[in-house]
Amino acid sequence: MENFSVETLTDRLLGAIADGYDILYYAHRRPGELMTCGLSDLRSLEAERARARVSRELWKLRRKGLIIERKENDQRAFALTKLGEKAASVRRPPAPSRLPVGQKLLISFDIPERYRAARASLRRCLRSLGFQRKHYSLWESDRDWSEFLLKYLQGNDIRTWVEIYIGTRVS
């Protein structure tokens, strides 16, 4: 029988526990893939999927003009463009105070189809501020974001298609 140091035994024990956890995870989440691929192939498949996800996100950032790609010494490097620096510097404003109990801030909009990108941008903004979607173009919050939203709407030239209300629910 071999004599192992405590560190070696600990490493082997923790490795076995980690492998057991991975097998349980894949057996529960992806039993078919675990049976057909095996654990080692499944790990490499997951790594390949992660690389593909990163590549897809980089492509989206390049398409939006937020980053540029440079090749230096057979390696790829990425840098932020001016637009990317501006987007990275945008921070979420501090949350305003809550409205009185029972009151909600409602945002209703009907932005024309030709301004689809502005509509999608507004929805992303509302989602990031914690608004809840009631319908595709009706969102509510229990915080008073009205001042911030007025500035946002005027800055994006979509104020004419958006209505902001503070109200209470009747029934």
C-alpha positions, 0 to 999 in steps of 0.5 A: 500500500502506498503512503500518501501525504495528507495534501495528496489524499485531500486533493484526490478526495476533493477531486472525486467529490467534484467529479461526483457532483458533476456526474450528478449535475449532468445526470439530472440536467442532461441525462441523454448527453451524459449517457452518449458522451461521457463526463470528459467529453461532456466537459469539453462540449461545455467548454466549446459552448462557452467559447461559442457564447463568447464569440457570439457576444463579441460579434454583437459588440462589433456589430453595434460598433462598441468594440474593434478588433486588432490583430497583434502578433498572431493574437486577437485584441479588442478595444472599446470605441468611443461609442463603447466607452460612452456605453460603458460609462453609463451608470444606473442612477440611484433609485428614487424613493418609493411612491406611497403605498398603493400608487404606481408609476405607469409607462405606456408607449406606442412607438411606430414600427420604423423606430423598433430599435428605440422601442427595444432600447426603452424596454431594456431601460425599463427592465434595468430600472426594475419596472414590471411589464403588464403588457408589451407597451405598459410597464409599472414601478413602485418608484418615482422614476418620472424625472429620469425617464423624461430626460431619457425620452427627450434624449432619445427623441421618443417623448411624443409616443410615451405617456407617464402616469402616477396612479392607484389601482381601483379594483 
